[in-house]
Amino acid sequence: MSLISLHINNLRNLSSVKVSPSDKFNLLYGPNGSGKTSFFEAIYYLMLGRSFRTRHNVRAIQHNNTHLSIFAKIRKDDELISLGIERHSGGKNLLRINQENKSSMLEATKILPVQLLNPESRHLLTAYSKARRGFIDWGVFHVEPSFILSWQQAQRALKQRNAALKSNASKTMVEIWNVELNHAAGRLNTFRKNYLAALEPILLNMLSIFFKDTFNLSFKYKAGWDEEDGLITTLQRTLSRDFQLGYTQHGPHKTDLLIRINNTIPAQDVLSQGQQKLLVYALHLAQGILLKKQSGKKCVFLLDDLSAELDVENRRKVIEALHQIDAQVFITAIDKETLESMGDFPNTCMFHVERGKIIPAV
């Protein structure tokens, strides 16, 4: 499962770009502002329907143009899938899969799982729980068919409960949504726990390669409520405070993954920036391995500026790990020499990026 062709029009400084990548390693080099990150943005946009650079997706449209379009052909075993997306400045969107119009980006997202690793990825450790919850849910989404329905049901129940709290509705009305939220939360909790249980041994093996047991890293799952009491009891106990705040304090929207050293110290408080980057890479690479094991799907890894904050030895550790994963990989750097210093890349395409042009490099 991999991208075999990509055609980008009017996305930032990429006016008209056609690329036929390798199904293994793809190396892109060029100066800052040349279009490397925009190329990654195009792949991300195509598969998820949104940008990772801005919440305002229309801002990805090239200045003085009214729409952007991205079209790809994807090989899935012996099948060839065509996928295209258009976004217009007026708000109109169009998604087509195998020449058929589709209304939901979920259908595109399921086709080709994408993992983006860039300088902001370290926020997985330092940001609020939403980032780590998203990390877990990415994995569950791609292996558990009923996850998205349970997630949507939980979101609906949470929204209705919060509305009842804000409007100072009756206790009876709030408790109706307690029951709905509890049902969906129980399913989500099971999915998330099972996923992390499967991921942990793969992750620990990856960490032993990257860190050579230098740090005693531990991972603790937090459901978002007191699991001994149960969610219903927790919601009832905190109801008065929820009414005061106007929102629900506990539930599946508060799930978190605590990543600590010696079971006590948050990892980001001890690890250097380079070590944090290695840890985040280990987390995502482990997901790629588990995805292939559980579903047979391959991942597309987008590694923007891999060389930043990593010395040569650690870069090669990452590359060696990627060699072991059956995935399509895209890596960027400012210069060709940096990419060449990372080691040998079999089945590789190298591209020179400059002023919005992406051309094969010798």
C-alpha positions as CSV (number, residue, x, y, z in Angstrom):
1,M,0.0,0.0,0.0
2,S,1.7,3.2,-1.2
3,L,1.5,6.4,-3.2
4,I,2.7,5.8,-6.7
5,S,1.9,9.2,-8.2
6,L,0.9,12.6,-6.8
7,H,-0.2,15.7,-8.7
8,I,-0.5,19.0,-6.7
9,N,-2.0,22.2,-8.0
10,N,-2.1,25.6,-6.2
11,L,-1.1,24.6,-2.7
12,R,1.0,27.4,-1.3
13,N,4.1,27.7,-3.5
14,L,3.4,24.4,-5.4
15,S,1.7,25.7,-8.6
16,S,1.8,22.4,-10.5
17,V,3.9,19.5,-9.2
18,K,3.9,15.9,-10.4
19,V,5.9,13.3,-8.5
20,S,6.2,9.5,-8.9
21,P,7.7,8.4,-5.6
22,S,9.4,5.1,-4.7
23,D,7.3,2.7,-2.6
24,K,10.2,2.7,0.0
25,F,12.4,5.7,0.6
26,N,12.0,9.2,-0.9
27,L,14.5,11.9,0.0
28,L,13.8,15.6,-0.6
29,Y,16.3,18.3,-0.2
30,G,16.2,22.1,-0.8
31,P,16.5,25.4,1.0
32,N,14.0,26.6,3.6
33,G,10.9,27.9,1.9
34,S,11.4,25.9,-1.2
35,G,8.3,23.8,-0.8
36,K,9.4,20.6,1.1
37,T,7.0,21.1,3.9
38,S,4.2,22.1,1.5
39,F,4.7,18.8,-0.3
40,F,4.2,17.0,3.0
41,E,1.2,19.2,3.7
42,A,-0.3,18.1,0.3
43,I,-0.1,14.4,1.3
44,Y,-1.5,15.1,4.7
45,Y,-4.3,17.2,3.2
46,L,-5.2,14.5,0.7
47,M,-5.5,11.8,3.3
48,L,-7.1,13.8,6.1
49,G,-8.9,16.7,4.4
50,R,-7.1,19.3,6.5
51,S,-3.8,21.1,6.9
52,F,-1.3,20.5,9.8
53,R,0.0,24.1,9.4
54,T,-3.2,26.0,10.0
55,R,-6.8,25.6,11.3
56,H,-8.0,27.7,8.4
57,N,-7.7,25.1,5.6
58,V,-8.4,27.6,2.8
59,R,-5.2,29.4,3.7
60,A,-3.3,26.5,2.0
61,I,-4.7,27.7,-1.3
62,Q,-2.0,29.5,-3.3
63,H,-2.2,33.3,-3.1
64,N,-4.3,34.8,-6.0
65,N,-5.9,31.4,-6.8
66,T,-9.4,30.3,-5.9
67,H,-8.9,26.6,-5.3
68,L,-6.3,23.9,-4.8
69,S,-6.4,20.3,-6.0
70,I,-4.5,17.2,-5.1
71,F,-4.7,13.9,-7.0
72,A,-3.0,10.6,-6.3
73,K,-2.9,7.0,-7.4
74,I,-2.4,4.5,-4.6
75,R,-1.4,0.9,-5.0
76,K,-3.1,-1.5,-2.6
77,D,-1.9,-5.0,-3.2
78,D,-3.0,-5.6,-6.9
79,E,-5.6,-2.8,-6.8
80,L,-5.0,0.7,-8.1
81,I,-7.0,3.4,-6.3
82,S,-7.5,7.0,-7.5
83,L,-8.0,9.7,-4.9
84,G,-8.6,13.4,-5.5
85,I,-9.6,16.4,-3.4
86,E,-10.4,20.0,-4.3
87,R,-10.9,22.9,-1.9
88,H,-12.3,26.2,-3.0
89,S,-11.8,29.5,-1.3
90,G,-15.6,29.9,-1.2
91,G,-15.8,26.8,1.0
92,K,-16.8,24.2,-1.6
93,N,-15.0,20.9,-1.2
94,L,-14.9,17.9,-3.5
95,L,-13.6,14.4,-2.7
96,R,-13.5,11.6,-5.3
97,I,-12.4,8.0,-4.8
98,N,-12.2,5.9,-8.0
99,Q,-14.1,8.6,-9.9
100,E,-17.0,8.6,-7.4
101,N,-17.9,11.6,-5.3
102,K,-17.7,11.0,-1.5
103,S,-19.1,13.0,1.3
104,S,-16.8,11.8,4.2
105,M,-13.0,12.2,4.5
106,L,-13.1,9.0,6.7
107,E,-13.2,6.9,3.5
108,A,-10.0,8.5,2.3
109,T,-8.3,8.4,5.7
110,K,-8.8,4.6,5.9
111,I,-7.1,4.0,2.5
112,L,-3.6,5.1,3.4
113,P,-2.6,5.8,7.1
114,V,-0.2,8.7,7.3
115,Q,2.2,9.5,10.2
116,L,3.7,13.0,10.2
117,L,6.8,13.6,12.2
118,N,8.0,17.2,12.2
119,P,9.5,19.7,14.7
120,E,6.1,20.1,16.4
121,S,5.7,16.4,17.0
122,R,7.5,16.8,20.4
123,H,4.2,18.4,21.6
124,L,3.0,14.8,22.0
125,L,5.0,14.9,25.3
126,T,4.6,18.5,26.3
127,A,1.1,19.4,25.3
128,Y,-2.2,18.7,27.0
129,S,-3.8,15.3,27.0
130,K,-5.6,15.9,23.7
131,A,-2.3,15.2,21.8
132,R,-1.7,11.8,23.5
133,R,-5.4,10.9,23.2
134,G,-5.2,11.6,19.5
135,F,-2.1,9.3,19.3
136,I,-4.0,6.4,20.8
137,D,-7.1,7.0,18.8
138,W,-5.1,7.1,15.5
139,G,-4.1,3.5,16.1
140,V,-7.5,2.3,17.3
141,F,-9.2,4.0,14.3
142,H,-7.2,2.0,11.8
143,V,-7.7,-1.4,13.4
144,E,-11.1,-1.3,15.1
145,P,-14.0,-0.8,12.6
146,S,-16.6,0.1,15.3
147,F,-14.3,2.7,17.0
148,I,-15.5,5.7,15.0
149,L,-19.2,5.0,15.8
150,S,-18.4,4.7,19.6
151,W,-16.4,7.9,19.4
152,Q,-19.2,9.8,17.7
153,Q,-21.7,8.6,20.2
154,A,-19.5,9.7,23.1
155,Q,-19.0,13.1,21.5
156,R,-22.7,13.5,21.0
157,A,-23.5,12.5,24.6
158,L,-20.8,14.8,25.9
159,K,-22.1,17.7,23.9
160,Q,-25.7,17.2,25.1
161,R,-24.6,16.8,28.7
162,N,-22.5,20.0,28.5
163,A,-25.5,21.9,27.0
164,A,-27.7,20.7,29.8
165,L,-25.2,21.8,32.4
166,K,-24.8,25.2,30.8
167,S,-28.6,25.7,30.6
168,N,-29.0,24.6,34.2
169,A,-31.3,21.8,33.2
170,S,-32.8,19.4,35.6
171,K,-30.7,16.8,37.3
172,T,-32.8,14.1,35.7
173,M,-32.0,15.5,32.2
174,V,-28.3,15.5,32.9
175,E,-28.4,11.9,34.2
176,I,-30.0,10.7,31.0
177,W,-26.8,11.8,29.2
178,N,-24.8,10.2,32.0
179,V,-26.1,6.8,30.8
180,E,-25.4,7.5,27.1
181,L,-21.9,8.8,27.8
182,N,-21.2,5.8,30.1
183,H,-22.2,3.3,27.4
184,A,-20.0,4.9,24.7
185,A,-17.1,5.5,27.1
186,G,-17.0,1.9,28.2
187,R,-16.5,0.8,24.6
188,L,-13.9,3.4,23.9
189,N,-12.0,2.5,27.1
190,T,-11.8,-1.1,26.1
191,F,-10.6,-0.3,22.6
192,R,-7.9,2.1,23.9
193,K,-6.7,-0.3,26.6
194,N,-6.5,-3.2,24.2
195,Y,-4.6,-1.1,21.7
196,L,-2.0,0.1,24.2
197,A,-1.5,-3.4,25.6
198,A,-0.6,-4.6,22.0
199,L,1.6,-1.6,21.4
200,E,3.6,-1.7,24.6
201,P,5.9,-4.6,23.8
202,I,6.7,-3.3,20.4
203,L,7.4,0.2,21.8
204,L,9.6,-1.1,24.6
205,N,11.7,-3.0,22.0
206,M,12.0,0.1,20.0
207,L,13.1,2.1,23.0
208,S,15.7,-0.4,23.9
209,I,17.3,0.1,20.5
210,F,17.1,3.9,20.6
211,F,18.1,4.4,24.2
212,K,19.9,1.2,25.2
213,D,18.2,1.1,28.5
214,T,19.6,4.4,29.6
215,F,16.2,5.5,30.9
216,N,13.5,3.6,32.7
217,L,10.6,4.8,30.8
218,S,7.1,3.8,31.8
219,F,3.6,4.3,30.3
220,K,0.5,4.6,32.3
221,Y,-3.0,4.7,30.9
222,K,-5.6,7.1,32.5
223,A,-9.2,6.5,31.5
224,G,-10.4,10.0,32.4
225,W,-12.4,8.9,35.4
226,D,-12.0,6.8,38.5
227,E,-12.3,3.3,37.1
228,E,-12.8,1.7,40.5
229,D,-15.9,3.7,41.1
230,G,-17.0,3.7,37.4
231,L,-18.0,6.6,35.2
232,I,-21.6,6.9,36.4
233,T,-20.6,7.2,40.0
234,T,-17.9,9.7,39.2
235,L,-20.3,11.8,37.2
236,Q,-22.8,11.7,40.0
237,R,-20.2,12.6,42.6
238,T,-19.0,15.6,40.6
239,L,-22.4,16.8,39.3
240,S,-22.6,19.9,41.5
241,R,-19.1,21.1,40.4
242,D,-20.0,20.3,36.8
243,F,-23.0,22.6,37.1
244,Q,-20.8,25.4,38.4
245,L,-18.3,25.0,35.7
246,G,-20.8,24.4,32.9
247,Y,-18.9,21.4,31.5
248,T,-18.1,17.7,32.2
249,Q,-14.9,17.2,34.1
250,H,-14.6,13.4,33.7
251,G,-15.1,11.1,30.8
252,P,-13.4,9.6,27.7
253,H,-12.5,13.1,26.5
254,K,-10.0,13.2,29.4
255,T,-8.2,10.0,28.6
256,D,-4.4,10.4,28.8
257,L,-1.2,8.4,28.5
258,L,1.4,9.4,31.2
259,I,5.0,8.9,29.9
260,R,7.4,9.0,32.8
261,I,10.9,8.1,34.0
262,N,11.1,5.8,37.0
263,N,7.3,6.0,37.2
264,T,7.4,9.4,38.7
265,I,9.1,12.1,36.6
266,P,7.5,13.3,33.3
267,A,9.8,12.3,30.5
268,Q,10.0,15.8,29.0
269,D,11.4,17.1,32.3
270,V,14.5,14.8,32.0
271,L,15.1,14.2,28.3
272,S,17.0,16.6,26.1
273,Q,15.2,17.9,23.0
274,G,17.0,15.3,20.9
275,Q,16.0,12.5,23.2
276,Q,12.4,13.7,23.2
277,K,12.5,13.6,19.5
278,L,13.8,10.0,19.6
279,L,11.1,9.0,22.0
280,V,8.3,10.5,19.8
281,Y,9.8,8.7,16.8
282,A,9.8,5.4,18.8
283,L,6.1,5.9,19.6
284,H,5.1,6.5,16.0
285,L,7.3,3.8,14.5
286,A,5.9,1.3,16.9
287,Q,2.5,2.2,15.7
288,G,3.5,1.5,12.2
289,I,4.7,-1.9,13.1
290,L,1.6,-2.7,15.0
291,L,-0.6,-1.4,12.2
292,K,1.0,-3.8,9.8
293,K,0.7,-6.7,12.2
294,Q,-2.9,-6.2,13.1
295,S,-4.4,-5.0,9.8
296,G,-1.9,-5.7,7.1
297,K,-1.9,-2.0,6.2
298,K,1.3,-0.1,5.5
299,C,2.0,3.4,6.8
300,V,3.3,6.4,5.0
301,F,5.8,8.2,7.2
302,L,6.5,11.9,6.5
303,L,9.8,12.9,8.3
304,D,10.3,16.6,8.1
305,D,13.8,17.8,9.0
306,L,14.9,14.5,10.5
307,S,18.5,15.8,11.0
308,A,17.4,18.6,13.4
309,E,18.5,17.9,17.0
310,L,19.7,14.4,16.1
311,D,23.4,13.5,15.7
312,V,24.6,11.1,13.0
313,E,24.4,8.1,15.2
314,N,20.8,8.7,16.2
315,R,19.7,9.5,12.7
316,R,21.0,6.2,11.6
317,K,19.1,4.4,14.4
318,V,15.9,5.9,13.0
319,I,16.8,5.0,9.5
320,E,17.7,1.4,10.5
321,A,14.3,1.1,12.3
322,L,12.5,2.4,9.2
323,H,14.4,-0.2,7.1
324,Q,12.7,-2.9,9.3
325,I,9.3,-1.4,8.8
326,D,7.4,-2.2,5.6
327,A,6.4,1.3,4.9
328,Q,6.7,4.2,2.4
329,V,9.0,6.9,3.8
330,F,9.5,10.6,2.8
331,I,12.4,12.4,4.4
332,T,13.4,16.1,4.0
333,A,16.7,18.0,4.6
334,I,18.2,21.2,3.6
335,D,21.1,19.7,1.6
336,K,21.8,16.5,-0.3
337,E,24.9,15.7,1.8
338,T,22.8,15.5,5.0
339,L,20.6,12.9,3.4
340,E,23.5,10.9,2.0
341,S,25.2,10.9,5.5
342,M,22.2,8.9,6.9
343,G,23.3,5.7,5.3
344,D,22.3,3.6,2.4
345,F,18.7,3.7,1.1
346,P,17.6,0.8,-1.1
347,N,14.8,1.5,-3.6
348,T,15.2,5.2,-3.2
349,C,14.1,8.2,-5.2
350,M,15.8,11.5,-4.5
351,F,14.2,14.9,-5.3
352,H,15.6,18.4,-5.5
353,V,13.0,21.0,-4.3
354,E,13.5,24.7,-5.1
355,R,11.1,27.6,-5.7
356,G,8.0,25.3,-5.7
357,K,9.5,22.8,-8.2
358,I,10.2,19.2,-7.3
359,I,12.5,17.4,-9.8
360,P,14.3,14.0,-9.6
361,A,17.9,14.4,-8.5
362,V,20.8,12.4,-9.8
